[in-house]
């Protein structure tokens, strides 16, 4: 069949899948059966549906730091019915139950014929891309993790971990891979949680990926929407936000909940052919804790517009310091203005707030 008659590859990318469950729970927890019919139909129309699987199965050993993000086999199996066929494991919770449950998780993914990238039992495996060939177009997908996410377990030559966001190595990898495929999709786990825009360094990194040959950058980790931009021939989304937002549990029974903004995410929809990327759309979604649906009230569009506007204004070091102050100093102070939280405040909290306040005012 002549190349000109082939339809483009349709790709949907979403952000964080927090398919969590409470430790010791007898029920499997909410999974992707929560998707609305409209989203399921959209995914069914795509050749590639890419997501960040930010959870792992739990086993006999767990990392000492909290929060840990654990899931169940039943929840992972809902990926297949939802139509998600590629996941990045390049995130800061993939090894929350060490190698044993990492292996268990990828065994299930492979049984479901869901491709994965971004982590492995060696550096070579962690950097190994997923290659998808459809409609005469070849696409490589690479996942990686920046130290800013708090991750400590990075793959080395013969030890397990996630793929490190190491710019020189990655740019060489992208340049080489670009001679073998039509498009490269980069899925970085980076930035600071709940920041409304990326750092100046992230913007430089994204542009370097594009200069090296990447066509599409789809970021995650902040758990909120950040802006989208076009650079050279590439489309860059710095954070797609949460797509599936279950509670995140602590051992003491407390749990992290998500506010309205944090429950608003994005489906990035694009068509790729041998000439480039076309018809890029940002589709807002909302997870109300029961159903994930396309957000049509206008709220989701306003969130996307705000994120794009904040990015388009330009991210200077001063603006980024102020955002750091807002998220790491002001927000915790406001969240503690309830008696249940006030009585837990210790002197070190004031010292930390004072330090951040002085930095934020510069």
C-alpha positions in Angstrom: 0.0 0.0 0.0 1.5 3.4 -0.9 2.6 5.4 2.1 0.3 8.3 1.2 -2.8 6.2 1.8 -1.8 5.1 5.3 -3.6 6.9 8.1 -1.5 8.5 10.8 -0.8 6.8 14.1 -3.2 8.1 16.7 -1.6 8.5 20.2 -3.1 9.4 23.5 -0.9 10.1 26.5 -2.1 10.5 30.1 -0.4 11.3 33.4 -0.2 9.5 36.7 -2.1 6.3 37.4 -2.3 6.0 41.2 -4.0 2.6 41.3 -3.6 2.5 45.0 -5.1 0.3 47.6 -4.9 0.3 51.4 -2.4 -2.2 52.9 -4.3 -5.2 54.3 -7.5 -4.4 52.4 -9.6 -7.4 51.4 -11.0 -5.8 48.3 -8.8 -5.0 45.3 -9.6 -1.3 45.2 -10.9 0.9 42.4 -9.3 0.3 39.0 -9.8 1.6 35.5 -13.3 0.2 35.2 -13.9 3.8 36.5 -13.3 5.2 33.0 -16.4 6.8 31.4 -17.7 5.2 28.2 -16.6 8.3 26.3 -12.9 7.9 27.4 -13.0 4.2 26.7 -14.2 4.9 23.2 -11.5 7.5 22.7 -8.8 5.1 23.8 -10.2 2.4 21.6 -9.7 4.7 18.6 -6.0 5.1 19.3 -3.1 2.9 18.3 -1.0 3.9 21.3 -2.3 4.8 24.8 0.6 5.8 27.1 0.4 6.3 30.8 2.7 6.6 33.9 2.0 3.6 36.1 2.9 5.1 39.4 2.5 2.1 41.7 3.8 -1.4 42.3 2.6 -4.6 43.9 3.5 -5.1 47.5 5.5 -8.0 48.9 7.4 -9.1 52.0 9.8 -6.1 52.0 8.9 -2.4 51.5 11.0 0.7 51.4 11.2 2.5 54.8 10.1 5.9 53.5 6.5 7.0 53.1 4.2 7.4 51.3 4.4 4.1 49.4 2.2 3.5 46.4 0.9 0.0 46.3 -1.6 -1.7 44.0 -3.1 -5.1 43.3 -3.0 -7.6 40.5 -6.7 -7.0 39.9 -6.2 -3.2 39.5 -3.3 -3.7 37.1 -5.4 -6.1 35.0 -7.9 -3.2 34.4 -5.3 -1.5 32.2 -5.9 -4.0 29.4 -9.7 -3.5 29.4 -9.2 0.3 29.5 -7.0 0.1 26.3 -3.8 1.3 27.8 -1.1 -0.6 26.0 2.2 1.2 26.9 3.3 2.3 30.4 6.4 4.0 31.7 7.7 2.6 35.0 10.1 5.4 35.2 8.9 7.0 38.4 9.8 7.3 42.1 7.5 4.5 43.3 8.3 1.6 41.0 10.7 0.0 43.5 8.6 0.6 46.7 8.7 -3.1 47.3 12.1 -3.7 45.8 13.1 -6.1 43.0 10.7 -9.0 43.8 7.5 -7.0 43.3 9.0 -5.0 40.4 9.5 -8.4 38.7 6.0 -9.5 39.7 4.5 -6.2 38.2 6.3 -6.5 34.9 5.3 -10.2 34.6 1.7 -9.2 34.8 2.2 -6.4 32.3 3.9 -8.8 29.8 1.1 -11.4 30.3 -1.4 -8.6 29.4 0.7 -7.6 26.4 1.3 -4.2 27.8 4.7 -2.8 26.9 6.8 -1.0 29.5 9.9 1.2 29.7 11.8 3.5 32.1 13.1 0.9 34.6 14.9 -2.4 34.6 17.4 -4.8 36.2 20.3 -3.0 34.5 21.0 0.5 33.0 20.7 -0.9 29.5 17.3 -2.4 30.2 16.1 0.8 32.0 17.0 2.9 28.9 15.6 0.4 26.4 12.8 2.0 24.5 9.4 0.6 23.6 9.2 0.4 19.8 5.7 0.6 18.3 5.2 0.1 14.5 1.8 1.0 13.1 0.5 2.2 9.8 4.0 2.4 8.3 5.3 4.6 11.1 7.8 3.6 13.8 7.7 5.3 17.2 10.1 4.8 20.1 9.0 5.6 23.7 11.6 6.3 26.5 10.9 6.8 30.2 13.3 8.3 32.7 13.4 9.9 36.2 15.0 13.0 37.5 16.5 13.2 41.0 14.2 16.1 41.7 11.4 13.5 42.1 13.0 12.2 45.3 13.9 8.9 43.7 17.2 7.3 45.0 17.1 4.0 43.2 18.7 4.5 39.8 19.8 1.7 37.5 23.5 1.1 37.1 25.4 -1.2 34.7 24.4 -4.4 36.5 21.9 -3.3 39.2 18.2 -2.6 39.1 16.5 0.8 39.2 14.9 3.5 37.1 16.5 5.2 34.1 18.3 8.3 35.3 17.6 11.6 33.6 21.2 12.1 32.6 21.3 14.7 29.8 24.4 13.9 27.9 23.7 10.2 27.8 20.0 10.7 26.9 20.7 13.2 24.1 23.2 10.8 22.5 20.7 8.0 22.9 17.9 10.1 21.2 20.2 11.1 18.4 21.2 7.5 17.6 17.6 6.2 17.9 16.3 9.0 15.7 18.2 7.4 12.8 16.2 4.2 13.3 12.6 5.4 13.9 10.3 8.1 12.6 9.4 9.5 16.0 10.7 9.5 19.6 8.4 10.1 22.6 10.1 11.1 25.9 8.2 10.5 29.2 10.2 12.2 31.9 9.3 12.0 35.6 10.6 15.3 36.8 9.9 18.6 38.6 8.3 19.5 41.9 4.9 18.2 43.1 2.0 20.7 42.8 4.1 23.4 41.1 2.0 25.0 38.4 4.9 25.3 35.9 8.3 23.7 35.2 11.7 25.0 36.3 13.9 26.9 33.9 16.2 23.8 33.9 13.3 21.5 32.8 12.6 23.8 29.9 16.3 23.7 28.9 16.1 19.9 29.2 13.0 19.6 27.1 14.4 21.8 24.4 17.6 19.7 24.3 15.5 16.6 23.9 13.8 18.2 20.9 17.1 19.4 19.5 18.4 15.8 19.7 15.4 14.5 17.7 12.5 13.9 20.1 9.1 14.7 18.6 6.9 14.6 21.7 7.7 15.1 25.5 5.0 14.1 27.9 6.0 14.8 31.5 4.6 13.7 34.9 5.3 13.7 38.6 3.9 17.1 39.7 0.3 15.7 40.0 -1.1 18.9 38.5 -1.3 20.3 35.0 1.5 22.3 33.6 1.7 24.0 30.3 2.2 22.9 26.7 4.4 24.5 24.1 5.7 23.9 20.6 9.5 24.1 20.2 11.1 23.5 16.8 9.1 20.5 15.4 8.3 19.1 18.9 5.3 19.3 21.2 6.2 19.5 24.9 3.8 19.0 27.8 5.6 19.4 31.1 3.0 17.6 33.2 -0.3 15.9 32.3 -1.4 15.9 35.9 -3.2 13.0 37.6 -5.3 10.8 35.4 -6.4 8.3 38.1 -6.3 9.7 41.6 -7.0 7.2 44.4 -6.0 8.0 47.9 -2.4 7.4 48.9 -2.1 5.7 52.3 0.3 5.9 55.3 0.9 3.0 57.7 -0.8 4.9 60.5 -4.1 4.8 58.7 -4.0 8.4 57.4 -4.2 9.1 53.7 -3.5 11.8 51.2 -6.5 13.1 49.3 -6.6 15.3 46.2 -8.3 18.6 45.8 -10.3 19.7 42.7 -7.3 21.1 40.8 -5.3 17.9 41.5 -8.1 15.8 40.3 -8.1 17.6 36.9 -5.8 16.0 34.3 -5.3 16.0 30.6 -5.4 13.5 27.7 -2.9 14.6 25.1 -4.1 13.4 21.8 -1.9 13.6 18.6 -1.6 12.1 15.2 1.9 11.1 13.9 3.0 10.3 10.4 6.3 10.4 8.6 6.0 14.1 8.1 5.5 15.1 11.7 2.9 15.6 14.5 -0.6 16.8 13.6 -3.9 17.7 15.2 -2.6 17.9 18.8 -5.4 18.3 21.4 -5.4 18.8 25.1 -8.6 17.1 26.5 -9.3 17.9 30.1 -10.5 15.1 32.4 -11.7 14.9 35.9 -11.6 12.1 38.5 -14.3 12.6 41.1 -13.1 9.5 43.0 -15.7 7.3 41.4 -15.7 8.0 37.6 -13.0 9.5 35.3 -14.7 11.5 32.6 -14.0 14.2 30.1 -14.5 17.5 31.9 -17.1 19.6 30.0 -18.2 22.2 32.5 -15.5 24.7 31.5 -13.4 24.1 34.6 -11.0 21.8 32.9 -10.5 24.1 30.0 -9.8 27.0 32.4 -7.2 24.9 34.1 -5.5 24.1 30.9 -5.6 27.7 29.7 -4.1 28.9 33.0 -1.3 26.4 32.8 -0.5 27.3 29.2 -0.6 31.0 30.0 1.7 30.6 33.0 4.2 28.8 30.8 3.9 31.3 27.9 4.7 34.2 30.2 8.2 32.8 30.5 9.7 31.0 33.6 12.5 33.1 35.2 14.5 32.1 38.3 12.6 34.7 40.3 9.2 33.4 39.2 10.3 29.9 40.1 11.5 30.9 43.5 8.1 32.5 44.2 6.3 29.4 43.2 8.6 27.4 45.5 7.6 29.8 48.3 3.9 29.4 47.5 3.9 25.6 47.5 6.5 24.8 50.2 5.8 27.6 52.7 2.4 29.3 52.2 0.4 26.2 51.3 1.6 24.1 54.3 0.9 27.0 56.7 -2.6 27.5 55.4 -3.3 23.7 55.5 -2.3 23.7 59.2 -4.8 26.4 60.2 -7.0 23.7 61.7 -6.8 22.6 65.3 -6.0 19.0 64.3 -3.0 20.2 62.4 -2.0 23.1 64.7 -1.4 20.9 67.7 1.2 18.9 65.6 3.3 22.0 64.7 6.9 21.8 66.1 9.7 24.5 66.2 11.4 23.0 63.2 8.3 23.7 61.1 8.7 27.4 61.9 12.4 27.4 61.1 11.7 25.8 57.7 8.9 28.2 57.0 11.1 31.2 57.9 13.9 30.0 55.6 11.5 29.5 52.7 9.8 32.8 53.3 13.2 34.6 53.1 14.0 32.8 49.8 10.6 33.5 48.4 10.8 37.3 49.0 14.1 37.6 47.0 
